[in-house]
């Protein structure tokens, strides 16, 4: 039986915890929840207790939690499944996590896919351009650092507002709760400094939309995803928690591979 520990029991972690407790992943059980704010019957109060009860730890608590606990999890010999991939835009953290010896490091693909074809295309020849446009409900993209005109357009306007247009590395820093798909795309393709990101707040949007485009020697690619927003946090897609469950299923029982 695969013992699963969980860091964070918020919008994503609470779904993962519930589904694991109900037997959603055959051969896996939830054994510990490390969250200092939210209560849970399996809650533990420190990292050592979490690690002693886990074969794999799911990080679902944000960039700060990954920085604080990720390396220690791997060095303990426990496998680590990362949800907050946007934190890896920090090159020092990325390098340190990869260097850590012990448990295996897994990255959750989250709310988008298509990485198999893009990685194959990169083997044929360089991708000259990779871009992603993420459109979310307008209220989900309000940030304190925005100027008053942008905030007013997001809160009271009726038209989509582009609140960011730039490199993935900067997007991950400015939108840490919303840029994990951007980070995943960057790691799978041309890197954080070459993937172009647009973040759009749409007052009419009820779902989270991601449009990925890529061009290169192999051809032109357009991948579109439209996910229901989490009922507990409109900044993330509801499917993200189930991507975690799918990843745990693969860890527990490697699937048939399409080669």
Secondary structure in CASP SS format (residue, H / E / C, confidence):
PFRMAT SS
TARGET T0000
AUTHOR 0000-0000-0000
METHOD secondary structure of the structure
MODEL  1
X C 1.00
X E 1.00
X E 1.00
X E 1.00
X E 1.00
X E 1.00
X E 1.00
X C 1.00
X C 1.00
X C 1.00
X C 1.00
X C 1.00
X H 1.00
X H 1.00
X H 1.00
X H 1.00
X H 1.00
X H 1.00
X H 1.00
X H 1.00
X H 1.00
X C 1.00
X C 1.00
X C 1.00
X C 1.00
X C 1.00
X C 1.00
X E 1.00
X E 1.00
X E 1.00
X E 1.00
X E 1.00
X E 1.00
X E 1.00
X C 1.00
X C 1.00
X C 1.00
X C 1.00
X C 1.00
X C 1.00
X C 1.00
X C 1.00
X E 1.00
X E 1.00
X C 1.00
X C 1.00
X H 1.00
X H 1.00
X H 1.00
X H 1.00
X H 1.00
X H 1.00
X C 1.00
X C 1.00
X C 1.00
X E 1.00
X E 1.00
X E 1.00
X E 1.00
X C 1.00
X C 1.00
X C 1.00
X H 1.00
X H 1.00
X H 1.00
X H 1.00
X H 1.00
X H 1.00
X H 1.00
X H 1.00
X H 1.00
X H 1.00
X H 1.00
X H 1.00
X H 1.00
X C 1.00
X C 1.00
X C 1.00
X E 1.00
X E 1.00
X E 1.00
X E 1.00
X C 1.00
X C 1.00
X H 1.00
X H 1.00
X H 1.00
X H 1.00
X H 1.00
X C 1.00
X H 1.00
X H 1.00
X H 1.00
X H 1.00
X H 1.00
X H 1.00
X H 1.00
X H 1.00
X H 1.00
X C 1.00
X C 1.00
X C 1.00
X C 1.00
X C 1.00
X E 1.00
X E 1.00
X E 1.00
X C 1.00
X C 1.00
X C 1.00
X C 1.00
X C 1.00
X C 1.00
X C 1.00
X H 1.00
X H 1.00
X H 1.00
X H 1.00
X H 1.00
X H 1.00
X H 1.00
X H 1.00
X H 1.00
X H 1.00
X C 1.00
X C 1.00
X E 1.00
X E 1.00
X E 1.00
X E 1.00
X E 1.00
X E 1.00
X E 1.00
X E 1.00
X E 1.00
X E 1.00
X E 1.00
X H 1.00
X H 1.00
X H 1.00
X H 1.00
X C 1.00
X C 1.00
X C 1.00
X C 1.00
X C 1.00
X C 1.00
X H 1.00
X H 1.00
X H 1.00
X H 1.00
X H 1.00
X H 1.00
X H 1.00
X H 1.00
X H 1.00
X C 1.00
X C 1.00
X C 1.00
X C 1.00
X E 1.00
X E 1.00
X E 1.00
X E 1.00
X E 1.00
X E 1.00
X E 1.00
X H 1.00
X H 1.00
X H 1.00
X H 1.00
X H 1.00
X H 1.00
X H 1.00
X C 1.00
X C 1.00
X C 1.00
X C 1.00
X C 1.00
X H 1.00
X H 1.00
X H 1.00
X H 1.00
X H 1.00
X H 1.00
X H 1.00
X H 1.00
X H 1.00
X C 1.00
X C 1.00
X C 1.00
X C 1.00
X C 1.00
X C 1.00
X E 1.00
X E 1.00
X E 1.00
X E 1.00
X E 1.00
X E 1.00
X E 1.00
X E 1.00
X C 1.00
X C 1.00
X C 1.00
X C 1.00
X E 1.00
X E 1.00
X E 1.00
X E 1.00
X E 1.00
X E 1.00
X E 1.00
X E 1.00
X E 1.00
X E 1.00
X C 1.00
X C 1.00
X E 1.00
X E 1.00
X E 1.00
X E 1.00
X E 1.00
X E 1.00
X E 1.00
X E 1.00
X E 1.00
X E 1.00
X E 1.00
X C 1.00
X C 1.00
X C 1.00
X C 1.00
X C 1.00
X C 1.00
X C 1.00
X E 1.00
X C 1.00
X H 1.00
X H 1.00
X H 1.00
X H 1.00
X H 1.00
X H 1.00
X H 1.00
X H 1.00
X H 1.00
X H 1.00
X H 1.00
X H 1.00
X H 1.00
X H 1.00
X C 1.00
X C 1.00
X C 1.00
X C 1.00
X C 1.00
X C 1.00
X C 1.00
END
